[in-house]
Amino acid sequence: MTELNGKVFVITGSGDGIGRTTAQVAAQKGAHIIVNDLNPDAAEETAKLIKNDGGKADHFQLDVTDRDAVFELAKRVETDFGGADLLLNNAGVSMRVSVEKMTVEEMEWMMGINVYGVLNGTQAFLSQIKESNGHIINVSSILGLIGMSTQSAYNAAKFAVAGFSEALRLEMLDHDVRVSTVFPGGVRTKIATRTRLPQDEDTEEARSELQKGFNQMAFTTPMDAGKIIVKGIEKESPRILIGRDALHIDIMRRLFPARYAKYLGLTRGLKT
């Protein structure tokens, strides 16, 4: 069982959502959180919340697509804090667009953050994690388990994260390093309002309807998601499923691999 007390825990995309709540829960367990986010104000706010609760945190602005910046942060963590014991690659974005309408630039944007961000973080901190016999946790999605109409780019990215994590887990078996993949179901975050939409569909009304529809499917609070992730880390679970919907979908895809999309209504995609 992994003990978090006294451990240095780097969490990307921890300015809000499940990154923030995981940071808060881990800090309550005694971890020193290295908060980082593209939004420096959000990162600072997360660190402030942790400190106000009696925890330990430092915060940094970080673009996970900037490989040099990620390696520079890793160097600073090693110099200032003795190296990382745990890494949660959580930073990510979403997009709703059909394959027919999607541009190459949109796919590159998705992959740059959701896939190469995970690669950058993992490679930058891997030597430190190996030295401490630590733990790497990568956030995929239930859409890293199943396909959904209008989600081809997100599906591709999250399936990639799941496959990358599983291969990494096998590579690390001889190094006493744990690797976990997180598969969140619907979590009540702001991700729907930030979802990239096709230009001809991107209206305030469309975003409002998208958030409304997402909220109807999102059964898990960010704090509950954070608690589930931390519990999974402590138990050293290779797969961490978040929410009843994630558990249900995982079962359905195993039982009905050719028909789950029809049964779950996934052919309609995320409509406004």
N, C-alpha and C positions, 0 to 999 in steps of 0.2 A: 504494500500500500504506500502511495506517495504522500509524504508529509510536506505541507506547504509552509509551515512556520520557518521563518528565516531564509526562505528561498527568494532569489531574484527572478521575477516573472515579467517577461516582455510581452505586451499585448498590442498588436497593431489594430488600428481602427477602433480605439477604445475611447473616442470622444463622446459616443452615445451608444444606444442600443445594447445588444448583448455583449459587446466589447466592454462597455462601461460597467454593466452589472456584474459580469464575470470578474472584472478588476475589483469591484467593491467586495464581492463575496470572498475572493481569494485574499484580499487585504485583511478581512476579518479573521481569516485563518492564520494570519501572521506573515504573509508573503509581502515582499517589497516590490511594488508594482512600478514597472517602467511604462508609463502611459505614453502613447504616441498616436497622432492622428494628423490627417491633412489639414484639418482646422485647428490652429494652435489655441484658440479660445476654448474650444470644446475639450481639448486635451487638458488645459489648465483647470477647467471646471471639474473634470473627473478627478484630477489629483486633489483638488480642494475638497471635494466630497469625501474622498478617502481619508484625508488628513483630519477633517472635522469629526470623523468617526473614530479617530484614534489610530488610523493606519499609517503606513509608510508608502510614499509615492513620489516619483519624479516624473516630469512631463516634458515631451519634446514634440516639435512639429516634424512630420515625416510624410513624404510621398513615396509609397512603396514601389512605384514604378521607376523611381530614381535609384538605380542600383548602387551608385557611388554613395548616395546619402544613407542607404540602408547599411552598407558596410561601415560607414563612418559612425553611425549610431552604435553598431556592434563593437567597434573599437573603443568608443567612449564608455559603453557599459562595462567592458572588460577592465578598462583603466580606472574608472571611478567607483565601480561597485563590485569588482572581482569576478565579473562574468555572469552570464545568464544560466539559470538552472531550468527554466521553462520558457517556452515560446508558444504563443497563440497567434497564428496567422489568421486574423479575423477580417481585415479590411476587405471590402467588396462593394460592387455596384450591381445594379439590375437594369434590364432593358426589355421592353415588350415590342417585338417587331417580327413580321413574317420573314421567312427565308427569301421570298420573292422581293420584298422591299429593302431588306438589309443591305447596307453597303460594307465594303471591305474595311473601311475606316471604323465603322461601328464595331465590327467583330474584333479588330485590333485593339480598340479601346477596352472592350470587355476582357479580352485575354490579357492585356497589359496589366490590369489591376487584379483581376480574380485569379489568374494563373501565374503570370510572371512575378506578381507581388509575393505569392507564396514561395516561389522558387528563390527570389531574392532574399527573403527573410530566412528561409531554411539554410541556404548556403552561407549567409553572413554569420549566423549564430551557431552553425552546426559544430564547429570545433569546440566552442564553449560548452554546448550541451553534452557532447561526448566526454569532455573533461570532467563534468559534474555528474555523469550518468543520469542525465535529466530526461526531459519529456518535451516532445514537440506535438502540438495540437493544431490541426488544420480544419478550417470551417468549410465544409461542402454545403449541401442542402438536400432536402427531399428530392429536389430536381437534379441531384447528382445520383439518384436512384431510379428515377422514372423520367420519361419524356413528356413534354406538354406543348401543345400548339402555341405559337407566337413566342416561345421561349427557347428557340434553337441555340442562340448565342449563350444564354445563361446555362442551358443544359450542357452545352459543350464544355463550358468553363468548369462547371461544378462536377461533371463526370471526370474531367481531367484532374481536378484536385483529389477526388476520391481515389483514382488510379495511382496518382503520384504518391499519395500518402500510404497506400497499401504497399507499393514497391519500397518506399523508404522504410516502412516498418520492418520489412523482411531484411533489408540491408543493415538495419541497426540491431538486429537480434544478437549479433556477436559483440556488440559494443555496450550492452546493458543500457540502451536508450529506449524509452517507450515512445510510441507514435500512436496518436489517436486521431480519428476523423469524426467531426461533428456533423450531424445531419439534422438541421433545424427544420421543423414543420412551420406552420404559421405562427410567427411571434409578433406581437403588437408593437412594432417599431415604426419609424418614419420611412422605411425603405420604399413603400409604395408611392409616396409623394415625390420621391427622388428618382423614381424609375425613368429611364430615358424612353421617350416615345417618338414615333415617326413625326416629322415636322408638321405634316398636315393633320395630325391628330392631337397635337400638344396644346390643349386649351385648359383653362382653369377648371371648367366644368368636367372635362375628361379626367383630370387628376383627382378631383373631388370624388367622382364616381368610382375611380380605381381604388382610392383609399377606403371608400365605403365598402366596396366589394371585398377588399383584402381584410378589413376588420371583421367581416362576417365569417371569414375562414380562419382567422388568427385566434387560436384558443389559448395561447400561452403568453404570459406577461414576460417582459424582458428580465425581470428579477428572478422569476421561476426558471427561465432559461439559463441564467447565470449560475443558479444553484445546481441545476442538472449538470452543466459543464464541469463545475468544480467537483461535484461528487464523482463524475466519470473519471476525472483526472486522478482523484484520490484512490479510486478503485483500479486505476490503470486499464480502463476499458478501451479496446482498440476501436470500437464503434460506439458513438454517443448519439442516441436518437432523442430529439427534443419534441415532446408533445404527443398526445394521443393520435393526432393525424399522421405524424411520422411513423409511429408504430403500426398503425392501420395500413398505411400505404406500403410499408416494407413487407408486411404479410401478404397483401394483395398481389404485389408484383411477383412474389415467390409462388403463390398458388395459381395465379392466372397470368403468366408471362406474356401471352399473346393477346389477352383481352382486358387487362387491367385498365387501359386508357378509356375504353368504352364504359366500363362499370363505374369508374371514378369521374366521368365527365370531362376528361382532360383534352378531348379533341376540340373543345370550344376555346381553350386558352384562357388567358386573363383578360376578360372583356370589360369595357367601361359601360 
